[in-house]
Amino acid sequence: MGTRRVLVTGCSSGIGLAVAARLAKDELRRFKVVATMRDLKKRGPLEKAAGDSLNKTLEIKELDACCEASIKECVNSLPNRRVDILVSNAGVGMIGPLECQSIAAMKELFDTNFFGLVRLVKEVLPDMKQRQSGHIVVMSSVMGIQGLLFNDVYSASKFAVEGFCESLAVQALKFNIKTTLVEPGPVMTEFERKVYEDAEMMDLSETDEETAKIFREVYLPYSKKVFTSLGQTTEEVAEQTLKVITAKDPPLRHQTNRLYTPVTALKHADPTGRLPLDTFYKMIFKHDNVLNATLGVLRMLQRKTGKKL
């Protein structure tokens, strides 16, 4: 197989940047990376990360996943419009009590997280079908499998992504097109830091006092503990993404963090949904000492392995 062209979205920072840089620096030079972002003024960090691969195995282009014309213009600029691998990564976050979120903000999140993916796939899928080859790689989340407290709308957008891809994958396979959902757990990025910084300053006046207290005094400290214990770096997620892309038979789903697997396994263990619901409720509201002990063990495991799994 010759050099494959990879179109990656959301490359100005975080996972998108790390994936684009990692693929461009592939030792076997298997990829020609088209790293895209909505605002080219933010290209500096990617150029630095790309290093010698810039303008050789990596080129930077403008693409706004919320604009069909922008996507079409970017794809049209590629030789023969060829995209062998699409890595759909652009996304935004949202946490907090539901009553404090505006419907407009929710729609904006879905426009990026879900409809951004749909627009991209609509543009590249017909050409992939015609060539009878391609790989659609979507940066999803474990929150597309298991919902999490105060992540209602973000989880909903990732559930939508998972359902869309699971449905499309059957049809795509008929045309020899592979589909993979990459599902990170907590990832330590500037994106995540900003989401939590904004959350600490959030106006909670639209919700009741008890919910506001749970968010501030239970959820936010809990999240920080989880990130400290289970968080991966963007480079680790990029390495896992490379493995998926180069696999002979790529999976439909790939969780990047094995330490998080027991959390999602709870859902499959009980079709009624009671087991994960009761477990999360008790861990968060009744047995904080059990949660702390569990996270402590996981931290110890990470130190022993010398890296996060």
Protein Blocks (a to p, Z undefined) as FASTA:
>chain_A
ZZdddddehilgcjllmmmmmmmmomklpaccddddfblmlmmmmmmmnmmmnoklpccd
dddfkbmklmmmmmmmpghhiafbdcdfbdcddeddfklpcfklmmmmmmmmmmmmmmmm
mmmmmmmmmnopacddddddfklmbccehilmmmmmmmmmmmmmmmmmmmmmmnopacdd
ddddddddfklmmmmmmmmmpcfklpcfklmmmmmmmmmmmmmmmmmmmoccfklmmmmm
mmmmmpmbdcfbdcfblklmmmmmmmmmpmnommmmmmmmmmmmmmmmlmmmmmmmmmmm
mmmnopaZZ
